[in-house]
């Protein structure tokens, strides 16, 4: 589904307008009721965003993930549209998004764009402000990566909160709240670096680490609430494998960098978090704990191939706790994540099998977190997540030691 080149008529229009400043990838599928069959639902958002970006004087190329191209007869709106082909029959939603990122990056490189923006969150969340807030720091302040900060309820974004963000913080020393976005602003320079570093892999897993590994300026911007679809618990194993696999590959690729880094620092942030509506979400932890128990019974032999005996012992103790007392200590969870990253590197177990086998452990962490935070307010939630992030940093020496001398533990 990738576009190797912009179509000839579109290239001619870009040339007539003197090149292109920006590429904006609108990567969420538009709904039929939004498009009216024209694809023009995106245009008002682009127009309003451009009004807030006075330094954009040339064409904006919009890579549109809708079913039909964006069309406009308004020459005062310098938009050229590229639409993506329909997904392949075996392509998952995650794979489709990863391919779309590469298409936007390639398009930006082809036209020499100064910046790229990715709008992946559904249209119920994203507004024109999101585009301008992701691009203003790039165009006006010289930042290379603008990562989002979302306003979230305590049970939202848990894969990011439990693994992705604290792992990036510990490894790369940057307190980036959403290292895998998915909404981003990039400079043209960083976009080219990502393409060079990850020509075939998932660019979403490479953006933050590529920026951290070079002399790139990174900041965050507050975007507000992000509406997400409810978690499909039946396909959780597939999601974990598709997300964590590229992350673990990136960790292996950047090992010489992160092993020498210590501590972390906050990043510049623009804007402020908006108010949250009442959080009426309740979570039934019983099925999660049952999944953890089943995993402890059926996957112990698999886990034993890469988890140390002390960790397996702690998991057995955890499986004997009453449901209302079920708590997974931060240090235990952190060491599990680190050992899965190491096991992925060593290929002790088939990589896909290994990644899927983390599912009951992840559900166990969610159950523990949900029980602990059941009556917690926003400040208590943030305090608990900060404690988890510090545990990742504190236990980084454990990962470095095992990474350098994996033979010291032989199951």
C-alpha positions as CSV (number, residue, x, y, z in Angstrom):
1,X,0.0,0.0,0.0
2,X,3.0,2.3,0.1
3,X,3.4,5.1,-2.4
4,X,6.8,5.0,-4.0
5,X,6.2,8.3,-5.8
6,X,3.7,11.1,-6.0
7,X,1.6,10.9,-9.1
8,X,2.8,13.0,-12.1
9,X,-0.1,15.6,-12.0
10,X,0.4,16.2,-8.3
11,X,4.2,16.6,-8.8
12,X,3.4,19.2,-11.5
13,X,1.2,21.2,-9.2
14,X,3.8,21.1,-6.5
15,X,6.4,22.4,-8.9
16,X,4.0,25.3,-10.1
17,X,3.5,26.3,-6.4
18,X,7.2,26.4,-5.7
19,X,7.7,23.1,-3.8
20,X,6.1,22.0,-0.6
21,X,6.7,23.1,3.0
22,X,4.7,20.3,4.8
23,X,3.4,16.8,4.6
24,X,0.4,16.1,6.8
25,X,-0.5,12.5,7.1
26,X,-4.2,12.0,8.1
27,X,-3.9,8.4,8.9
28,X,-7.2,7.6,10.5
29,X,-9.8,6.1,8.2
30,X,-12.6,8.6,7.5
31,X,-16.1,7.4,8.1
32,X,-18.6,7.6,5.2
33,X,-20.8,10.1,7.1
34,X,-17.8,12.4,7.4
35,X,-16.8,12.4,3.8
36,X,-20.0,12.5,1.8
37,X,-18.1,10.6,-0.8
38,X,-15.7,13.5,-1.5
39,X,-12.9,13.1,1.1
40,X,-13.2,16.8,1.9
41,X,-13.9,16.3,5.6
42,X,-10.1,16.9,6.2
43,X,-9.9,20.2,4.3
44,X,-11.5,22.5,6.9
45,X,-9.1,21.1,9.5
46,X,-6.1,21.8,7.2
47,X,-7.3,25.3,6.3
48,X,-7.7,26.3,10.0
49,X,-4.3,24.7,10.9
50,X,-2.6,26.7,8.1
51,X,-4.1,29.9,9.5
52,X,-2.2,29.2,12.8
53,X,1.1,28.5,10.9
54,X,2.0,31.8,9.2
55,X,5.4,30.5,8.2
56,X,3.9,28.0,5.8
57,X,4.0,29.7,2.4
58,X,4.0,26.8,0.0
59,X,2.1,23.6,-0.7
60,X,0.9,21.2,1.9
61,X,0.8,17.6,0.8
62,X,-1.9,15.6,2.6
63,X,-1.5,11.8,2.6
64,X,-5.1,10.8,3.2
65,X,-6.1,7.5,4.7
66,X,-9.6,7.9,3.5
67,X,-11.3,5.8,0.9
68,X,-11.3,8.6,-1.7
69,X,-8.8,11.5,-2.4
70,X,-9.1,14.9,-1.0
71,X,-10.3,17.3,-3.7
72,X,-10.4,21.0,-3.8
73,X,-10.9,23.7,-6.5
74,X,-9.8,26.4,-4.1
75,X,-6.4,27.6,-5.4
76,X,-6.0,29.7,-2.2
77,X,-5.7,26.4,-0.3
78,X,-2.4,24.9,-1.5
79,X,-3.2,21.2,-0.9
80,X,-2.2,18.2,-2.9
81,X,-3.6,14.9,-1.9
82,X,-2.3,11.4,-2.1
83,X,-4.6,8.5,-1.1
84,X,-3.5,5.1,0.1
85,X,-4.5,1.9,-1.5
86,X,-7.0,-0.4,0.4
87,X,-5.4,-2.6,3.0
88,X,-4.3,-6.1,2.0
89,X,-6.4,-9.1,3.1
90,X,-3.8,-10.2,5.6
91,X,-2.8,-6.7,6.8
92,X,-3.7,-5.9,10.4
93,X,-4.8,-2.4,11.5
94,X,-1.4,-1.9,13.2
95,X,0.5,-3.0,10.1
96,X,-1.6,-0.6,8.0
97,X,-0.7,2.3,10.2
98,X,3.0,1.4,10.2
99,X,3.0,1.3,6.4
100,X,1.2,4.7,6.3
101,X,3.9,6.3,8.4
102,X,6.5,5.1,6.0
103,X,4.5,6.5,3.1
104,X,4.3,10.0,4.7
105,X,8.0,10.0,5.5
106,X,8.9,8.9,1.9
107,X,6.7,11.6,0.5
108,X,8.3,14.3,2.7
109,X,11.7,13.2,1.6
110,X,10.7,13.2,-2.1
111,X,9.6,16.8,-2.0
112,X,12.1,18.1,0.6
113,X,9.4,19.1,3.1
114,X,10.5,21.2,6.1
115,X,8.2,19.2,8.4
116,X,5.8,16.3,8.7
117,X,2.8,15.9,10.9
118,X,1.0,12.7,11.6
119,X,-2.7,12.7,12.8
120,X,-3.6,9.2,13.7
121,X,-6.1,9.7,16.5
122,X,-9.7,9.5,15.4
123,X,-11.5,12.5,14.1
124,X,-13.6,12.7,17.3
125,X,-10.3,13.7,19.1
126,X,-8.2,15.5,16.5
127,X,-8.8,19.1,15.6
128,X,-6.9,21.7,13.5
129,X,-5.2,22.7,16.7
130,X,-3.5,19.3,16.9
131,X,-1.8,19.9,13.5
132,X,-0.6,23.4,14.4
133,X,0.6,22.4,17.9
134,X,2.6,19.5,16.4
135,X,4.2,21.7,13.7
136,X,4.7,25.1,15.4
137,X,7.7,24.0,17.5
138,X,9.2,22.5,14.3
139,X,8.7,25.5,12.1
140,X,9.2,28.4,14.5
141,X,11.4,27.0,17.3
142,X,13.7,24.5,15.5
143,X,12.5,21.4,17.3
144,X,12.9,18.1,15.4
145,X,10.5,15.9,17.3
146,X,7.2,17.1,18.8
147,X,5.6,14.3,20.8
148,X,2.1,14.4,22.1
149,X,0.8,14.7,25.7
150,X,-2.7,13.5,26.1
151,X,-5.2,14.1,28.9
152,X,-6.1,10.5,30.0
153,X,-8.3,8.8,32.5
154,X,-6.4,6.4,34.8
155,X,-7.4,3.2,32.8
156,X,-6.4,4.6,29.4
157,X,-3.2,4.2,27.6
158,X,-1.9,1.4,29.9
159,X,0.4,-0.3,27.5
160,X,2.2,3.1,27.1
161,X,2.1,3.8,30.8
162,X,3.3,0.4,32.0
163,X,6.0,-0.3,29.4
164,X,6.6,2.1,26.5
165,X,7.0,5.4,28.3
166,X,8.9,4.3,31.4
167,X,11.1,2.0,29.3
168,X,12.1,4.9,27.0
169,X,12.7,7.1,30.0
170,X,15.1,4.6,31.6
171,X,17.0,3.7,28.4
172,X,17.3,7.0,26.7
173,X,17.2,9.4,29.7
174,X,14.2,11.4,28.4
175,X,10.9,11.7,30.2
176,X,8.8,11.4,27.1
177,X,5.2,10.6,28.0
178,X,4.2,9.0,24.6
179,X,7.3,7.8,22.8
180,X,5.1,6.0,20.2
181,X,2.7,8.9,19.8
182,X,0.8,8.0,17.7
183,X,0.4,11.7,16.7
184,X,3.7,13.4,15.9
185,X,5.4,16.4,14.4
186,X,8.9,15.9,12.8
187,X,11.4,18.1,11.1
188,X,12.5,17.1,7.6
189,X,15.9,16.4,9.0
190,X,14.6,13.9,11.5
191,X,12.2,12.3,9.0
192,X,15.2,11.5,6.8
193,X,17.1,10.0,9.7
194,X,14.2,7.7,10.6
195,X,13.9,6.5,7.0
196,X,17.7,5.8,7.0
197,X,17.6,4.0,10.3
198,X,14.4,2.1,9.8
199,X,13.9,1.6,6.0
200,X,11.9,-1.6,6.5
201,X,10.9,-1.7,10.1
202,X,8.2,0.1,12.0
203,X,9.0,3.8,11.9
204,X,6.7,4.5,14.8
205,X,9.0,2.5,17.1
206,X,12.1,4.4,15.7
207,X,11.1,8.0,15.9
208,X,11.8,8.8,19.5
209,X,14.9,6.6,19.7
210,X,16.3,8.0,16.5
211,X,15.8,11.5,17.9
212,X,17.5,10.5,21.2
213,X,20.5,8.9,19.4
214,X,21.3,12.0,17.4
215,X,21.7,15.8,17.9
216,X,18.0,16.4,17.6
217,X,15.8,18.7,19.7
218,X,12.8,17.1,21.3
219,X,9.8,18.6,23.0
220,X,6.2,17.7,23.9
221,X,2.9,19.5,23.3
222,X,-0.4,19.1,25.1
223,X,-3.2,18.0,22.7
224,X,-6.0,17.3,25.2
225,X,-8.1,14.2,25.5
226,X,-7.6,11.3,23.0
227,X,-10.6,9.2,22.3
228,X,-9.6,5.6,21.9
229,X,-11.6,2.5,21.0
230,X,-12.2,0.1,23.8
231,X,-9.5,-2.6,24.2
232,X,-10.2,-5.8,22.3
233,X,-9.1,-8.3,25.0
234,X,-9.5,-11.3,22.6
235,X,-6.7,-9.9,20.3
236,X,-4.4,-8.6,23.1
237,X,-1.7,-11.1,22.3
238,X,-1.5,-9.9,18.7
239,X,-1.4,-6.3,19.7
240,X,1.4,-6.9,22.3
241,X,3.4,-8.8,19.7
242,X,3.0,-6.1,17.0
243,X,3.9,-3.3,19.4
244,X,6.6,-4.8,21.5
245,X,8.4,-6.6,18.8
246,X,9.6,-3.5,17.0
247,X,10.4,-1.8,20.3
248,X,12.6,-4.7,21.4
249,X,14.4,-4.7,18.0
250,X,15.1,-0.9,18.4
251,X,16.5,-1.6,21.9
252,X,18.9,-4.1,20.5
253,X,19.9,-1.7,17.7
254,X,20.5,1.2,20.1
255,X,22.3,-0.9,22.8
256,X,25.6,0.9,22.6
257,X,23.8,4.2,23.3
258,X,21.5,3.3,26.2
259,X,24.0,1.2,28.2
260,X,26.0,4.3,28.9
261,X,23.2,6.6,29.9
262,X,22.1,7.2,33.5
263,X,19.2,9.1,35.0
264,X,16.5,11.1,33.1
265,X,15.4,14.6,32.4
266,X,12.1,16.3,31.7
267,X,11.6,17.7,28.2
268,X,10.2,21.2,27.2
269,X,6.4,21.1,27.0
270,X,4.0,23.5,25.4
271,X,0.4,24.2,26.2
272,X,-1.5,22.9,29.2
273,X,-3.5,19.8,29.9
274,X,-7.2,20.2,29.5
275,X,-9.9,19.1,32.0
276,X,-11.1,15.5,32.1
277,X,-14.7,14.4,32.2
278,X,-15.8,12.2,35.1
279,X,-14.1,8.8,34.9
280,X,-17.0,6.4,35.3
281,X,-15.1,3.4,33.9
282,X,-15.0,0.3,36.0
283,X,-12.8,-2.7,35.4
284,X,-13.6,-6.3,36.2
285,X,-10.2,-7.6,37.3
286,X,-11.4,-11.2,37.9
287,X,-10.9,-12.4,34.3
288,X,-7.4,-10.7,34.2
289,X,-6.4,-12.5,37.4
290,X,-7.8,-15.8,36.0
291,X,-5.7,-15.3,32.9
292,X,-2.6,-14.7,35.0
293,X,-3.3,-17.9,36.9
294,X,-3.7,-19.9,33.7
295,X,-0.5,-18.4,32.4
296,X,1.3,-19.4,35.6
297,X,0.1,-23.0,35.1
298,X,0.6,-23.4,31.4
299,X,3.5,-21.1,30.5
300,X,5.9,-21.6,33.3
301,X,8.1,-23.9,31.2
302,X,8.3,-21.2,28.5
303,X,8.9,-18.4,31.0
304,X,11.6,-20.5,32.6
305,X,13.7,-20.4,29.4
306,X,14.4,-16.7,29.9
307,X,13.1,-15.6,33.3
308,X,15.4,-16.1,36.3
309,X,14.4,-18.6,39.1
310,X,13.8,-15.7,41.6
311,X,11.3,-14.1,39.2
312,X,9.5,-17.4,38.7
313,X,9.3,-17.9,42.4
314,X,7.8,-14.5,42.9
315,X,5.2,-15.2,40.2
316,X,4.3,-18.5,41.9
317,X,3.8,-16.6,45.2
318,X,1.7,-14.0,43.4
319,X,-0.6,-16.7,41.9
320,X,-1.5,-17.9,45.5
321,X,-2.7,-14.5,46.7
322,X,-6.5,-13.9,47.1
323,X,-8.0,-11.9,44.3
324,X,-8.6,-8.8,46.5
325,X,-5.0,-8.8,47.7
326,X,-3.5,-9.3,44.2
327,X,-0.6,-6.8,43.8
328,X,2.4,-7.1,41.4
329,X,5.3,-5.1,42.9
330,X,6.8,-2.5,40.5
331,X,10.3,-4.1,40.7
332,X,8.9,-7.5,39.7
333,X,7.1,-6.1,36.7
334,X,10.1,-4.0,35.6
335,X,12.4,-7.0,35.7
336,X,9.9,-9.1,33.7
337,X,9.8,-6.5,30.9
338,X,13.6,-6.3,30.9
339,X,14.0,-10.1,30.8
340,X,11.5,-10.3,27.9
341,X,13.6,-7.7,26.0
342,X,16.7,-9.8,26.7
343,X,14.9,-13.1,25.7
344,X,13.8,-11.5,22.5
345,X,17.4,-10.5,21.7
346,X,18.8,-14.0,22.5
347,X,16.0,-15.9,20.6
348,X,15.8,-18.4,23.5
349,X,12.2,-18.9,22.4
350,X,10.5,-18.2,19.1
351,X,10.1,-14.4,19.1
352,X,6.4,-14.4,18.3
353,X,5.7,-17.0,20.9
354,X,7.8,-15.1,23.5
355,X,6.0,-11.8,22.8
356,X,2.5,-13.4,23.1
357,X,3.5,-15.2,26.3
358,X,3.7,-11.8,28.1
359,X,-0.1,-11.4,27.8
360,X,-1.1,-13.0,31.1
361,X,1.7,-11.2,32.9
362,X,0.5,-7.9,31.4
363,X,-3.1,-8.6,32.4
364,X,-1.8,-9.4,35.9
365,X,-0.1,-6.0,36.0
366,X,-3.3,-4.3,34.8
367,X,-5.3,-6.1,37.5
368,X,-2.8,-5.1,40.2
369,X,-2.9,-1.4,39.0
370,X,-6.7,-1.3,38.8
371,X,-7.1,-2.7,42.3
372,X,-4.5,-0.3,43.7
373,X,-5.9,2.8,41.9
374,X,-9.6,1.9,42.3
375,X,-10.2,4.9,44.6
376,X,-7.3,7.0,43.6
377,X,-7.6,10.6,42.3
378,X,-5.4,12.0,39.4
379,X,-2.6,13.1,41.7
380,X,-2.4,9.6,43.3
381,X,-2.4,8.0,39.8
382,X,0.4,10.2,38.6
383,X,2.4,9.5,41.8
384,X,2.0,5.7,41.3
385,X,3.1,6.0,37.7
386,X,6.1,8.1,38.6
387,X,7.0,5.4,41.2
388,X,6.9,2.8,38.4
389,X,9.1,5.0,36.1
390,X,11.7,5.4,38.9
391,X,11.7,1.6,39.3
392,X,12.6,1.2,35.6
393,X,15.5,3.6,36.1
394,X,16.6,2.0,39.4
395,X,16.6,-1.5,37.8
396,X,18.3,-0.4,34.6
397,X,21.6,-1.8,36.0
398,X,19.9,-5.2,36.2
399,X,19.2,-5.0,32.4
400,X,22.7,-3.7,31.5
401,X,24.3,-6.5,33.5
402,X,22.2,-9.3,32.0
403,X,22.6,-7.7,28.5
404,X,26.3,-7.7,28.8
405,X,26.7,-11.1,30.5
406,X,23.6,-13.2,29.6
407,X,25.5,-16.5,30.3
408,X,25.6,-15.7,34.0
409,X,22.0,-17.0,34.1
410,X,21.5,-20.4,32.5
411,X,18.0,-21.8,33.0
